[in-house]
Amino acid sequence: LRPLCLIQKIPTELGTLTSLSSLSVQWNELTGTIPEEAIGGLISLRALQLEGNVGLHGKVERHGTLCRMRNNYKPETDEDDEKTKPHKRGILRMLTATCTPPSGSLVGDRSDRLVCDCCSECFGY
């Protein structure tokens, strides 16, 4: 979608687009957290590009929905493996965002930033 056209939170209704394979919403003004209920329905998603949306914050958890969809996800427990089954294992090949990697060099409060445990690439602030 054209840059700077989307100015709000990511809608949970996005999750109803089960055949969506690529979503590129770079350089818009998206805010808030990435809603698990929206992403969980995107079972065919191969690429998600979120960079340039500095209003996104929160954490993309290692065992959260997005990381479980990644092609390099390795479940550590049977419970983690069970949570992955609704998704085509390993289908999400690219996940990019303006974020801080979990072991990033930035210090201090990160509540206003997106921290990503499994992004293909984090573009810094």
C-alpha positions as CSV (number, residue, x, y, z in Angstrom):
1,L,0.0,0.0,0.0
2,R,1.2,3.5,-0.8
3,P,3.3,5.1,2.0
4,L,1.5,7.3,4.5
5,C,-2.0,6.2,3.6
6,L,-2.6,4.0,6.7
7,I,-2.8,6.0,9.9
8,Q,-4.1,3.9,12.8
9,K,-3.8,0.5,14.5
10,I,-3.6,-2.7,12.5
11,P,-7.2,-3.9,12.2
12,T,-8.1,-7.3,13.7
13,E,-10.3,-7.9,10.6
14,L,-7.1,-8.4,8.6
15,G,-7.1,-12.0,9.9
16,T,-10.0,-12.9,7.8
17,L,-7.9,-12.6,4.6
18,T,-6.7,-16.3,4.9
19,S,-5.4,-16.4,1.3
20,L,-3.2,-13.3,1.7
21,S,0.4,-14.2,0.9
22,S,2.2,-10.9,1.2
23,L,1.5,-7.7,3.1
24,S,3.7,-4.7,2.6
25,V,2.7,-1.6,4.6
26,Q,6.1,0.1,5.0
27,W,6.3,3.8,5.7
28,N,2.8,4.3,6.9
29,E,1.8,5.6,10.3
30,L,0.6,2.4,11.9
31,T,0.4,2.5,15.7
32,G,-0.1,0.2,18.6
33,T,0.8,-3.4,18.9
34,I,0.6,-6.1,16.3
35,P,-2.7,-7.9,17.1
36,E,-2.3,-11.7,17.5
37,E,-5.9,-12.3,16.4
38,A,-5.2,-10.5,13.1
39,I,-2.0,-12.3,12.3
40,G,-3.2,-15.7,13.5
41,G,-5.7,-15.9,10.7
42,L,-3.1,-15.2,7.9
43,I,-2.3,-18.8,7.4
44,S,-0.9,-18.2,3.9
45,L,1.3,-15.2,4.7
46,R,4.8,-15.5,3.2
47,A,6.0,-11.9,3.7
48,L,5.2,-9.1,6.2
49,Q,6.9,-5.8,5.8
50,L,6.3,-3.2,8.6
51,E,9.4,-1.0,8.5
52,G,8.9,2.7,8.8
53,N,5.9,2.5,11.1
54,V,7.6,3.9,14.2
55,G,4.3,4.1,16.1
56,L,4.2,0.3,16.4
57,H,5.3,-1.0,19.8
58,G,5.3,-4.0,22.0
59,K,7.1,-7.3,21.6
60,V,7.0,-10.0,18.9
61,E,7.6,-12.9,21.3
62,R,9.7,-15.9,20.4
63,H,6.8,-18.3,20.8
64,G,4.1,-15.9,19.7
65,T,2.1,-16.2,16.6
66,L,4.4,-14.4,14.2
67,C,7.5,-16.3,15.3
68,R,5.7,-19.6,15.1
69,M,4.9,-18.8,11.5
70,R,8.5,-18.2,10.5
71,N,10.3,-20.7,8.3
72,N,13.2,-21.0,10.9
73,Y,10.9,-21.6,14.0
74,K,12.0,-24.5,16.1
75,P,9.5,-25.4,18.9
76,E,11.2,-26.1,22.2
77,T,8.3,-28.1,23.7
78,D,5.3,-30.2,22.5
79,E,3.0,-27.3,23.6
80,D,4.9,-24.9,21.3
81,D,4.7,-27.5,18.5
82,E,0.9,-27.9,19.0
83,K,0.4,-24.1,18.8
84,T,2.1,-24.0,15.4
85,K,-0.2,-26.6,13.7
86,P,-2.9,-24.2,12.5
87,H,-0.3,-22.5,10.4
88,K,1.6,-23.9,7.4
89,R,4.9,-24.5,9.2
90,G,7.6,-22.3,7.9
91,I,5.6,-20.4,5.4
92,L,6.5,-16.9,6.7
93,R,9.9,-16.3,5.1
94,M,10.3,-12.5,5.5
95,L,9.3,-10.4,8.5
96,T,10.8,-6.9,8.5
97,A,10.1,-4.0,10.8
98,T,11.4,-0.8,12.4
99,C,12.3,-2.6,15.6
100,T,14.9,-3.5,18.1
101,P,16.3,-7.0,18.1
102,P,15.9,-8.7,21.5
103,S,19.6,-8.4,22.2
104,G,19.9,-5.0,20.6
105,S,22.4,-2.5,21.5
106,L,19.8,0.1,22.6
107,V,19.4,0.4,26.3
108,G,16.7,1.9,28.5
109,D,13.0,1.8,28.3
110,R,11.7,0.2,25.1
111,S,8.0,0.5,25.8
112,D,7.6,2.9,22.8
113,R,9.4,0.5,20.4
114,L,8.7,-2.7,18.7
115,V,11.1,-5.5,19.9
116,C,11.3,-8.5,17.7
117,D,12.5,-11.9,18.6
118,C,12.3,-13.4,15.1
119,C,12.4,-10.6,12.5
120,S,14.4,-11.3,9.3
121,E,15.7,-7.8,9.6
122,C,15.2,-5.0,12.1
123,F,15.7,-1.5,10.8
124,G,16.8,0.8,13.6
125,Y,15.4,4.0,14.8
